[in-house]
Structures are given as C-alpha cells and as structure tokens.
Amino acid sequence: MSVSVSYDAASDRAVVTRPERVEGSPEVPPDKSIAVRSALFAAMGNGTSRLINYPGSADPQSTLSCLRQLGVDIEDDGDELLVHGRGLEGFRAPDRALDCGNSGTAMRLLCGLLAGRPFGSLLQGDASLNSRPMERIALPLREMGARVHLTSGHPPIRIDGGSELHGIMYRLPVPSAQVKSCILLAGLQAEGRTTVVETSPSRDHTERMLGLATIEKDSERHVLVEQGMEIPARTWTVPCDFSAASFFMVAGALARSGLLRMERVGLNPSRSALLGVLQAMGAQIEVSNETSHGGEPVGDLLVRPSELSGVRVDGRLIPILIDEIPVLAVAAAQAEGRTEIRDARELRVKETDRIRAMVDNLRLLGARVEEFDDGLAVEGPVSLRGAEVRSYDDHRIAMAMGVAGLSADEETVIEGASCAAVSFPRFWETLADVAS
C-alpha cells in the first residue's frame, strides 16, 4: 500500500497523494484559544486552579512561559496543570521581555492584563507576530489611561507602569475577540464600568468563561465588566479544537469513501460556523453526545463523504468563520458551482496574507479562483493536480493544502510544513493515520 501522507523533517516538506479512503478517529488537539484564556484566568484567580487537557502546542506554552515570568507558580504533573493564582494585584515585574512566540491571543490579552500594573512590561513575538497590527488594542487602552508604545504600529509593545485606568464604553470598529478580551481584562483594573459594544459577533470565550454580563440592545451586543471582579479558582477542562477538527471535517466530506469520528470537539456557536456552512453545502456531518464544560458546549462529530454545492459566505458569519476560511476554500474547489467569500479582509493581516496565499496555492493545483480585496471566489468542481505549494510559514495554510492534496491527482508537496505544529503538533502524522 502506498503512503498517502508523509513528512520529512530534514527538508521540512510534506508529500500528500490521493487516498482510497479517509477513515478513523483522528485525535484533535485541545483548543488553544480556550487554553490560553484558561491559563490567564487561572493566574488571575484567587487560589489554585486545575487545567485539564492543556495543549503542548507552541501558543499555549508561550502563555505559560510569560505567566511564569510574572511570578505565577505552575506545576505540570503530566495529566493536568496546577496554576497557583496570584489574584488581580499579585503579579510581579518581569525581568526580561515577555516572549509571546506566535500567539496573538496571548499578546493582546496580556496587554489588557498588564495595562494597569505598577510595573512596566515589554511584549514581543516571533517575526510573524511582530508584523501584526496592534493599534487596535493600543487605542482603547490609551483611552482607558494606559501608556502603550508600539513599534511602527506593531510589536514589540512597551507598557509603562503606574497608569490609573478608568472604565470606558468602546464600540469595536471591526469584530475581534482578542481586542474585546484585551479591553475587558483591562476593565477589571479600571475605575467604574467598562463596556465593549459589538455590532457584529465575535468569539465569546472570555464572556462565557468569566461569566460576564451581556446585553442585547438595538441589534448590538454589550459586554460589561466591573472593577475588582473576583475570579475564583476552579477546574478548567479544555475541549478539542474546532478549528483543528475543521481540516478533518473537510477531508472526510471530500473523501472517496470512509467515515471519520472526532470526539469532545468544542461547538461554541461563536466558533463553529463552518459546521453550518458545510452542512448547507451538503456535507453529511452529524453531531452527537452534546454536553458542556465550563460554559463551553462540546460534542462528537461524524463525517461521511458528501456531494457539495457552492455557497456565498459574508457579513456577520465571517468573524466566527475567519480561521476556517482557508480550508473552506479547499472544499469549494470540489463543490458544484460558485463559492464566494467576502467581507474577510481581516485575512490579509493574519500570520500571512491568507487570501493571497490560498489564491496562489489553489491556482497551482489547477483550481479556478478569483481574488478580491476582501475575499475570494472558487468555481468547482475541478480535477486538482498535484504541485509544489508553500505554507508561507502559516499553520492554517499548511494544513489546508495538506487537505487539498488528498483530492489531487499525483503528489502535492507542501514546503515549510512544520509550521502546522503551531496549533496541531502531530497534524501530518494524524492525517497519515486516516488517509489510506
């Protein structure tokens, strides 16, 4: 039997060929967005919290490293983490720059956490994170009274100590869960009430996990936090990552034959829009064993080979679909008719320009793709042919092209494939396990 998926560390290349079947129970990693928040909230809490199913991937580990520099004692016994919270006032000054690695979530939320401290902080990341825009958090933090200094609008970020923060009402100019969470964490230290107003939805993990008040008013959503709110110690169970599962949802739906089952996947409505989009396209995906952990809904997913049709995706769906758009574009190449994705300009400022990356890569495979400033359109179905494509050092581009290779004739070679480990450390091995 020929190998359908292989990865060579020496060349940092993955090679993918079309399998006869896609079948099995891929082990999906824990959700890094929830994991990063659980670590931060446990550190801010009063007492010792337990973190179960905390991932070993780069972003959550960068978060733990930053928290340790801030004086947080964290024990790892292999099965769970014990985080000894320092309360809102107990953090100590770091002795060097806080290195957030590739994690935009960690950097933006830490900026909110550190904005009102008596000590100063310097936050930096890798080359990719240091190229991402940060004025979107600096502006509201400055409005609250923080002294925040950027480097040409980007990290490294210096936050001066000793600022007295005051609550504000801030209407998000673009939907962003990270900006919203940054402001809310700063609001815990700000005099009075802080309110973030959303005109379009974004991920609501922070509100759910902290139990914050939310008000629906005139088609807007208001999220409120009061100064001095206490965060009790608790057990945080991190669900499996819906975004990671999305690659296997598409792989299973596009397969010639087989059946995929994924267990305990996070199904937060502000994260799982791809499920409804794929079902609207005709994907046979069943949800079972639904339950909830820490305010986060979870369930099992069963995916069967499907005949897909094109759809239009835009507007209020985009913020809760943004990370899954690369793999949705792969599904669109095999769907009957036109799939058009608009209002997704935010993809231009992710780890790479994901619109351009997907357009270029899919065209190399023979897909019919049109590029817009705020999205792309794909005409399908097409018979994809293997080619050499690039990851652009972006984990979601690498994994999306791995899934595309499962539907292409001949070999698809993904250059720079190791970056998949940013969110899915064993992605290539897991893809190989189900493709045969």
C-alpha positions in Angstrom: 0.0 0.0 0.0 1.4 3.4 -1.0 1.8 6.1 1.7 -0.7 8.9 1.2 0.8 11.4 3.6 4.5 11.7 4.7 6.6 14.4 6.3 10.3 14.8 6.1 11.9 17.0 8.8 15.2 17.4 7.0 13.6 19.2 4.0 10.6 20.5 6.0 8.3 19.1 3.3 5.0 17.2 3.5 4.1 15.0 0.5 0.4 14.1 0.0 -1.3 11.9 -2.5 -5.0 11.0 -3.0 -6.0 8.0 -0.8 -8.8 5.5 -1.5 -10.3 6.1 1.9 -10.3 8.6 4.7 -11.3 6.8 7.8 -10.8 6.6 11.5 -10.9 8.7 14.7 -8.3 11.5 14.4 -7.0 12.8 17.8 -7.8 16.5 17.6 -5.6 18.7 19.9 -7.1 20.9 22.6 -8.4 24.3 21.7 -5.6 26.8 22.1 -7.8 29.9 22.3 -9.6 28.5 25.3 -6.4 27.1 26.7 -4.6 30.5 26.6 -7.6 32.1 28.4 -7.8 29.3 31.0 -4.2 29.8 31.9 -4.6 33.6 32.1 -7.8 33.4 34.1 -6.3 30.8 36.5 -3.3 33.1 37.0 -5.6 36.0 37.8 -7.7 33.9 40.2 -7.7 33.5 43.9 -6.4 30.1 44.8 -5.2 27.0 42.9 -6.9 26.1 39.6 -6.6 22.8 37.7 -6.2 22.8 33.9 -7.2 19.6 32.2 -6.3 18.7 28.6 -4.0 21.7 28.3 -2.1 21.5 25.0 1.6 21.2 24.4 1.4 23.3 21.2 3.5 26.5 20.9 1.0 29.2 21.6 -0.4 27.8 25.0 3.2 27.0 26.1 4.3 30.6 25.3 1.5 31.8 27.5 2.7 29.6 30.4 6.2 31.0 30.0 5.0 34.6 30.1 2.9 33.8 33.3 5.9 32.2 35.0 7.9 35.4 34.3 5.1 37.3 36.0 5.6 35.3 39.2 2.9 32.6 38.6 3.7 29.2 40.0 2.6 26.5 37.6 3.0 22.7 38.2 2.7 20.1 35.5 2.2 16.5 36.6 1.7 15.2 33.1 -2.1 14.8 33.3 -3.0 18.3 34.4 -1.6 21.7 35.3 -1.9 23.3 38.7 -1.9 27.1 38.4 -1.5 28.9 41.7 -3.3 32.2 41.1 -1.9 35.5 42.3 -5.2 37.4 42.2 -5.5 40.6 40.2 -2.9 42.5 42.2 -0.3 39.8 42.8 1.8 39.8 39.6 5.4 40.8 39.8 7.5 42.7 37.3 9.1 40.5 34.6 12.9 40.6 34.5 13.0 40.5 30.7 10.8 40.9 27.7 7.7 38.6 27.6 8.0 36.4 24.6 4.6 35.5 23.2 6.0 33.5 20.3 3.4 33.3 17.6 0.4 33.8 19.8 -1.6 36.9 19.0 -4.2 35.8 21.6 -1.6 35.7 24.4 0.0 39.1 23.4 -3.3 41.0 23.1 -4.8 39.6 26.3 -1.6 40.1 28.2 -1.6 43.7 27.2 -5.0 44.1 28.8 -3.9 42.3 31.9 -0.7 44.4 32.3 -2.1 47.8 31.3 -2.8 48.9 34.8 0.1 47.4 36.7 2.5 49.4 38.9 5.4 48.0 36.8 6.3 48.3 33.2 6.3 45.5 30.6 7.8 44.7 27.2 6.0 42.2 25.0 7.4 40.7 21.8 6.9 37.8 19.5 8.3 35.9 16.6 8.8 37.6 13.2 5.2 36.8 12.2 3.6 38.1 15.3 5.9 41.2 15.3 4.5 42.1 11.9 0.8 42.1 13.0 -1.1 45.3 13.7 -1.5 46.3 17.3 -3.0 49.8 17.1 -6.4 48.2 17.5 -5.6 47.4 21.1 -3.4 50.4 21.8 -6.1 52.9 21.0 -8.7 51.7 23.5 -6.1 51.0 26.2 -4.8 54.6 25.8 -8.4 55.8 26.1 -8.6 54.0 29.4 -5.5 55.8 30.6 -2.7 53.3 29.8 0.6 54.4 28.3 1.2 51.9 25.4 4.0 52.3 23.0 4.2 50.4 19.7 7.0 49.9 17.1 5.6 51.4 13.9 2.2 50.2 14.8 3.5 46.7 15.6 5.2 44.7 18.4 7.4 44.9 20.4 5.0 46.7 22.7 6.1 48.6 25.8 3.6 49.3 28.5 4.6 51.9 31.2 3.8 51.1 34.8 1.7 53.1 37.2 -1.2 54.1 35.0 -4.6 54.8 36.6 -7.2 53.2 34.4 -10.8 54.3 34.1 -13.7 52.4 32.5 -14.9 53.3 29.0 -17.6 52.3 26.6 -15.9 51.1 23.4 -17.6 50.2 20.2 -15.4 47.7 18.3 -14.7 49.1 14.8 -14.2 45.6 13.5 -15.2 42.3 15.1 -12.3 40.9 17.2 -12.5 38.6 20.1 -8.9 39.4 21.0 -9.4 43.2 21.1 -12.6 42.7 23.1 -10.9 40.4 25.6 -8.0 42.8 26.0 -10.3 45.7 26.9 -12.3 43.5 29.3 -9.2 42.4 31.1 -8.1 46.0 31.4 -11.5 46.8 32.7 -11.0 44.5 35.7 -8.5 47.1 36.9 -10.3 50.2 35.7 -12.3 52.5 37.9 -16.0 52.1 37.2 -17.6 50.0 34.5 -16.1 49.0 31.1 -18.5 48.1 28.3 -17.5 46.7 24.9 -20.1 47.1 22.2 -20.2 44.7 19.2 -22.1 45.4 16.1 -21.1 42.0 14.7 -20.5 38.9 16.7 -17.0 37.6 17.6 -15.9 34.6 19.6 -17.3 34.8 23.1 -15.0 32.6 25.1 -14.0 35.3 27.5 -17.5 36.3 28.4 -18.6 32.7 28.9 -15.5 31.6 30.9 -15.7 34.7 33.3 -19.4 34.7 33.4 -19.6 38.4 32.3 -22.9 40.2 31.9 -24.1 40.7 28.3 -27.0 42.8 27.0 -28.6 42.7 23.5 -29.6 46.2 22.6 -30.7 47.7 19.2 -29.0 44.8 17.3 -25.8 45.4 19.2 -24.2 43.3 21.9 -22.9 45.0 25.1 -20.4 43.1 27.3 -19.8 44.5 30.7 -17.2 44.2 33.4 -16.8 46.0 36.7 -13.6 46.9 38.5 -12.4 44.4 41.2 -14.4 41.5 40.0 -13.0 38.4 41.7 -12.1 35.3 39.7 -12.4 32.2 41.8 -10.1 29.2 41.5 -11.7 26.3 39.5 -11.1 23.4 37.2 -10.9 24.3 33.5 -11.3 21.4 31.0 -10.1 22.4 27.6 -12.2 21.0 24.8 -10.8 19.7 21.5 -10.2 22.5 19.0 -13.0 23.0 16.4 -10.5 24.8 14.1 -8.2 21.8 14.1 -11.2 19.5 13.6 -12.3 21.6 10.6 -9.4 20.2 8.4 -10.7 16.7 9.0 -14.3 17.7 8.5 -13.4 18.8 5.0 -11.1 15.9 4.4 -13.9 13.5 5.4 -16.5 15.2 3.3 -14.3 15.2 0.2 -13.2 11.6 0.6 -14.0 8.9 -1.9 -15.0 6.6 0.9 -14.7 6.1 4.6 -16.0 7.6 7.9 -14.4 10.0 10.4 -15.3 10.4 14.0 -14.0 13.1 16.3 -14.8 13.3 20.0 -15.3 16.1 22.5 -14.9 18.9 20.0 -15.7 22.4 21.1 -19.0 23.6 19.5 -19.2 27.1 20.8 -21.6 28.9 18.3 -19.2 31.8 18.1 -16.5 29.4 16.8 -18.3 26.6 14.9 -19.9 28.5 12.0 -18.0 26.2 9.5 -20.2 23.3 10.6 -23.4 25.1 9.4 -21.7 26.3 6.2 -20.5 22.8 5.3 -23.9 21.3 6.1 -25.5 24.0 3.9 -23.1 22.9 1.1 -24.4 19.3 1.5 -21.8 17.8 3.9 -23.0 14.8 5.9 -21.8 15.8 9.3 -23.7 14.5 12.4 -23.3 15.9 15.9 -23.9 13.6 18.9 -23.2 13.4 22.7 -23.6 17.1 23.2 -22.7 18.4 26.7 -21.0 21.4 28.3 -17.7 22.1 30.1 -17.1 25.4 31.8 -19.8 27.1 29.8 -18.4 25.7 26.5 -20.6 23.3 24.5 -18.8 20.2 23.2 -19.9 17.2 21.2 -18.8 14.4 18.8 -18.7 14.8 15.0 -19.3 12.0 12.5 -18.3 12.9 8.9 -19.2 11.0 5.7 -18.2 11.5 2.0 -20.5 14.1 0.5 -21.5 15.9 -2.7 -21.1 19.6 -2.1 -22.6 22.7 -3.7 -21.2 26.2 -3.7 -22.5 28.9 -1.3 -21.9 32.6 -0.6 -20.4 33.5 2.8 -20.2 37.1 4.0 -21.3 39.6 6.6 -21.9 38.5 10.2 -20.7 35.0 9.6 -17.1 36.0 8.7 -15.8 36.8 12.2 -17.0 33.4 13.6 -15.6 31.6 10.5 -12.4 33.5 9.9 -9.8 30.8 10.8 -11.6 28.2 8.8 -11.8 30.1 5.5 -8.6 28.5 4.1 -9.9 25.0 4.4 -13.4 26.2 3.3 -11.7 27.4 0.1 -10.4 23.8 -0.4 -13.9 22.4 0.0 -15.1 25.0 -2.5 -12.8 23.7 -5.2 -14.7 20.4 -5.1 -18.2 21.8 -4.7 -20.6 22.2 -7.6 -20.9 25.8 -8.7 -19.5 29.0 -7.3 -18.5 29.7 -3.7 -17.9 33.3 -2.9 -16.3 34.5 0.3 -16.5 38.3 1.0 -16.0 40.7 3.9 -12.9 38.8 5.0 -10.3 41.5 4.7 -9.0 40.5 8.1 -7.4 37.5 6.5 -4.8 39.9 4.9 -3.2 40.6 8.3 -3.0 37.1 9.9 0.2 35.1 10.1 0.4 35.7 6.4 -1.9 37.3 3.8 -4.2 34.2 3.8 -6.3 35.4 0.8 -3.3 35.7 -1.4 -1.7 32.5 -0.1 -4.8 30.4 -0.8 -5.4 32.0 -4.2 -1.8 31.3 -5.3 -1.7 27.8 -3.9 -5.1 26.7 -5.3 -4.2 28.1 -8.7 -1.1 26.0 -8.7 -3.3 22.9 -8.1 -5.5 23.9 -11.1 -8.4 25.4 -9.2 -10.4 28.3 -10.7 -10.1 31.1 -8.2 -10.9 34.8 -8.3 -9.3 37.2 -5.8 -11.0 40.2 -4.2 -9.6 42.7 -1.8 -11.9 41.2 0.9 -12.0 37.6 -0.1 -12.1 35.1 -3.0 -14.4 33.1 -5.2 -13.9 29.5 -6.3 -15.6 27.7 -9.2 -16.0 24.0 -8.8 -15.7 21.2 -9.1 -12.3 20.8 -10.7 -9.8 17.9 -11.1 -6.9 19.1 -9.0 -3.4 18.2 -10.0 -0.5 17.9 -7.6 2.1 20.6 -7.4 4.6 22.3 -5.1 2.9 24.8 -2.8 4.0 27.0 0.0 2.9 27.2 3.6 4.1 30.8 3.9 5.0 29.9 7.5 1.3 29.9 8.3 -0.1 26.8 10.1 -3.6 27.1 8.6 -2.3 27.4 5.1 0.0 24.4 5.5 -2.9 22.2 6.9 -5.4 23.5 4.3 -3.0 22.5 1.5 -2.5 19.1 3.1 -6.2 18.5 2.9 -6.3 19.8 -0.7 -3.6 17.3 -1.6 -6.0 14.5 -0.6 -8.2 15.5 -3.5 -5.5 16.0 -6.1 -4.0 13.6 -8.7 -0.3 12.9 -8.3 1.8 14.3 -5.5 1.2 17.6 -3.7 4.3 18.9 -1.9 3.8 21.4 0.9 7.0 23.5 1.5 7.6 24.7 5.1 5.1 22.1 6.5 6.5 22.1 10.1 4.6 25.3 10.9 1.4 23.2 11.3 2.8 22.4 14.8 1.9 25.9 15.9 -1.7 24.7 16.5 -1.6 21.0 15.7 1.7 19.4 16.7 1.0 16.0 15.1 -1.0 17.1 12.2 0.9 15.2 9.4 1.0 12.0 11.4 -2.7 12.3 12.2 -3.5 13.0 8.6 -1.5 10.0 7.6 -3.3 7.8 10.1 -6.7 8.4 8.5 -5.7 8.5 4.8 -5.1 5.1 3.2 
